Amino acid sequence: MYCLIRTWAAAMVLLMFSMVVHAEAAWTTYSTPGGQPPPALVLDDLEGKPVDLASLKGQVVLVNFWATWCEGCKAEIPALNRLQQTFKDRKLQVLGINIGEGKPRIAQFTQRIPIQYKVLRDADSDVMKAWRVRIMPTSFLIDKQGKLRYQLVGDADWDDPKIQAPVLELLK
Protein backbone atom coordinates (compact mmCIF):
# COMPACT_ATOMS: atom_id res chain seq x y z
CA MET A 1 0.00 0.00 0.00
CA TYR A 2 2.84 2.37 0.89
CA CYS A 3 4.41 1.77 -2.55
CA LEU A 4 1.11 2.55 -4.27
CA ILE A 5 0.69 5.81 -2.33
CA ARG A 6 4.29 6.78 -3.02
CA THR A 7 3.85 6.06 -6.75
CA TRP A 8 0.62 8.06 -6.85
CA ALA A 9 2.28 11.00 -5.06
CA ALA A 10 5.22 10.94 -7.47
CA ALA A 11 2.86 10.86 -10.45
CA MET A 12 0.92 13.86 -9.08
CA VAL A 13 4.15 15.86 -8.61
CA LEU A 14 5.22 15.04 -12.18
CA LEU A 15 1.80 15.98 -13.51
CA MET A 16 1.87 19.31 -11.68
CA PHE A 17 5.41 19.98 -12.87
CA SER A 18 4.55 19.20 -16.49
CA MET A 19 1.61 21.62 -16.36
CA VAL A 20 3.92 24.37 -15.09
CA VAL A 21 6.47 23.65 -17.81
CA HIS A 22 3.75 23.85 -20.46
CA ALA A 23 2.54 27.20 -19.19
CA GLU A 24 6.06 28.67 -19.27
CA ALA A 25 7.52 26.99 -22.36
CA ALA A 26 9.64 29.53 -24.22
CA TRP A 27 12.81 29.49 -26.29
CA THR A 28 16.15 30.08 -24.56
CA THR A 29 18.93 31.56 -26.67
CA TYR A 30 22.44 30.16 -26.33
CA SER A 31 24.70 32.90 -25.02
CA THR A 32 27.57 32.14 -27.37
CA PRO A 33 27.32 34.62 -30.28
CA GLY A 34 26.37 32.70 -33.41
CA GLY A 35 25.53 29.58 -31.43
CA GLN A 36 27.71 26.64 -30.44
CA PRO A 37 28.40 23.21 -31.86
CA PRO A 38 25.78 20.69 -30.71
CA PRO A 39 26.73 17.37 -29.13
CA ALA A 40 27.13 14.53 -31.60
CA LEU A 41 23.92 12.99 -32.84
CA VAL A 42 24.10 9.84 -34.95
CA LEU A 43 21.11 7.51 -34.54
CA ASP A 44 19.16 5.01 -36.61
CA ASP A 45 15.76 5.89 -38.01
CA LEU A 46 12.86 3.46 -37.74
CA GLU A 47 14.06 1.59 -40.85
CA GLY A 48 17.49 1.09 -39.27
CA LYS A 49 19.27 3.66 -41.46
CA PRO A 50 21.77 5.90 -39.63
CA VAL A 51 21.13 9.65 -39.60
CA ASP A 52 23.97 12.00 -38.71
CA LEU A 53 23.04 15.54 -37.63
CA ALA A 54 26.31 16.80 -39.14
CA SER A 55 25.11 15.68 -42.60
CA LEU A 56 22.14 18.07 -42.37
CA LYS A 57 24.23 21.26 -42.58
CA GLY A 58 22.54 23.73 -44.89
CA GLN A 59 19.15 23.03 -43.27
CA VAL A 60 17.53 24.34 -40.12
CA VAL A 61 17.04 21.33 -37.86
CA LEU A 62 14.49 21.11 -35.06
CA VAL A 63 15.56 18.31 -32.71
CA ASN A 64 12.64 17.19 -30.52
CA PHE A 65 13.23 14.66 -27.71
CA TRP A 66 10.06 12.68 -26.95
CA ALA A 67 8.57 9.40 -25.71
CA THR A 68 5.27 7.61 -26.37
CA TRP A 69 4.26 7.80 -22.68
CA CYS A 70 4.75 11.59 -22.55
CA GLU A 71 1.40 13.41 -22.80
CA GLY A 72 3.00 16.74 -23.77
CA CYS A 73 4.98 14.96 -26.48
CA LYS A 74 1.81 13.42 -27.93
CA ALA A 75 0.09 16.80 -27.91
CA GLU A 76 2.91 18.38 -29.96
CA ILE A 77 3.01 15.85 -32.78
CA PRO A 78 0.17 17.18 -35.00
CA ALA A 79 1.58 20.73 -34.90
CA LEU A 80 5.14 19.45 -35.50
CA ASN A 81 3.76 17.58 -38.54
CA ARG A 82 2.26 20.84 -39.82
CA LEU A 83 5.50 22.74 -39.14
CA GLN A 84 7.52 20.15 -41.10
CA GLN A 85 5.08 20.21 -44.01
CA THR A 86 4.81 24.01 -44.10
CA PHE A 87 8.55 24.71 -44.09
CA LYS A 88 10.15 21.64 -45.69
CA ASP A 89 10.67 23.51 -48.97
CA ARG A 90 12.51 26.22 -47.03
CA LYS A 91 14.92 23.57 -45.71
CA LEU A 92 13.47 22.76 -42.29
CA GLN A 93 14.06 19.23 -41.02
CA VAL A 94 12.28 18.07 -37.87
CA LEU A 95 13.95 15.14 -36.09
CA GLY A 96 11.96 13.36 -33.40
CA ILE A 97 14.37 11.59 -31.03
CA ASN A 98 12.52 8.81 -29.23
CA ILE A 99 14.02 8.03 -25.85
CA GLY A 100 14.53 4.45 -24.71
CA GLU A 101 11.69 2.67 -26.50
CA GLY A 102 11.71 -0.28 -28.86
CA LYS A 103 10.66 -0.33 -32.51
CA PRO A 104 7.43 -2.29 -31.85
CA ARG A 105 6.20 0.23 -29.27
CA ILE A 106 7.03 3.18 -31.53
CA ALA A 107 5.37 1.47 -34.53
CA GLN A 108 2.22 0.81 -32.51
CA PHE A 109 2.19 4.43 -31.37
CA THR A 110 2.65 5.84 -34.88
CA GLN A 111 -0.29 3.73 -36.09
CA ARG A 112 -2.51 5.76 -33.74
CA ILE A 113 -0.71 9.10 -34.02
CA PRO A 114 1.02 9.47 -37.41
CA ILE A 115 4.39 11.24 -37.42
CA GLN A 116 5.32 12.90 -40.73
CA TYR A 117 8.92 13.76 -39.88
CA LYS A 118 12.00 11.63 -39.25
CA VAL A 119 11.93 9.60 -36.04
CA LEU A 120 15.25 8.41 -34.63
CA ARG A 121 15.74 5.93 -31.78
CA ASP A 122 17.94 6.75 -28.79
CA ALA A 123 17.49 3.25 -27.37
CA ASP A 124 20.06 3.57 -24.58
CA SER A 125 19.42 7.29 -23.91
CA ASP A 126 23.07 8.21 -24.56
CA VAL A 127 22.18 11.10 -26.89
CA MET A 128 19.59 12.38 -24.41
CA LYS A 129 22.30 12.45 -21.72
CA ALA A 130 24.84 14.12 -24.02
CA TRP A 131 22.29 16.84 -24.86
CA ARG A 132 21.44 17.20 -21.13
CA VAL A 133 17.74 16.61 -21.63
CA ARG A 134 15.97 16.36 -18.27
CA ILE A 135 12.33 17.01 -19.23
CA MET A 136 10.32 15.77 -22.17
CA PRO A 137 9.57 17.11 -24.55
CA THR A 138 12.66 19.25 -25.04
CA SER A 139 13.48 20.82 -28.39
CA PHE A 140 16.59 22.39 -29.90
CA LEU A 141 17.06 24.54 -33.00
CA ILE A 142 20.18 24.09 -35.12
CA ASP A 143 20.96 26.75 -37.74
CA LYS A 144 22.06 26.16 -41.35
CA GLN A 145 25.73 26.32 -40.30
CA GLY A 146 25.15 23.43 -37.88
CA LYS A 147 25.26 25.59 -34.72
CA LEU A 148 22.99 25.08 -31.72
CA ARG A 149 21.02 28.33 -31.33
CA TYR A 150 17.88 27.77 -29.21
CA GLN A 151 16.40 25.38 -26.65
CA LEU A 152 12.78 24.97 -25.57
CA VAL A 153 11.91 22.88 -22.51
CA GLY A 154 8.36 21.54 -22.24
CA ASP A 155 5.57 21.12 -24.74
CA ALA A 156 4.80 23.99 -27.05
CA ASP A 157 2.11 25.12 -29.44
CA TRP A 158 4.08 24.92 -32.68
CA ASP A 159 1.30 26.82 -34.46
CA ASP A 160 1.93 29.86 -32.20
CA PRO A 161 3.80 32.67 -34.03
CA LYS A 162 5.95 33.29 -30.90
CA ILE A 163 7.11 29.67 -30.93
CA GLN A 164 7.67 29.73 -34.70
CA ALA A 165 9.61 33.04 -34.64
CA PRO A 166 13.10 31.55 -34.04
CA VAL A 167 12.44 28.88 -36.69
CA LEU A 168 11.48 31.56 -39.21
CA GLU A 169 14.49 33.70 -38.22
CA LEU A 170 16.89 30.83 -38.95
CA LEU A 171 15.13 29.94 -42.24
CA LYS A 172 15.90 33.40 -43.69
Buried (B, 14 or more C-beta within 10 A) or exposed (E): EEEEEEEEEEEEEEEEEBEEBBEEBEBEEBEEEEBEEBBEBEBBBBEEEEBEBEEBEEBBBBBBBBBBEBEBBBBBBBBBBEBBEBBBEEBBBBBBBBBEBEBEBBEEBBEEEEBBBBBBBBBEEEBBEEBEBEBBBBBBBBBBEBBBBBBBBBBBBBEEEEBBEBBEEBBE
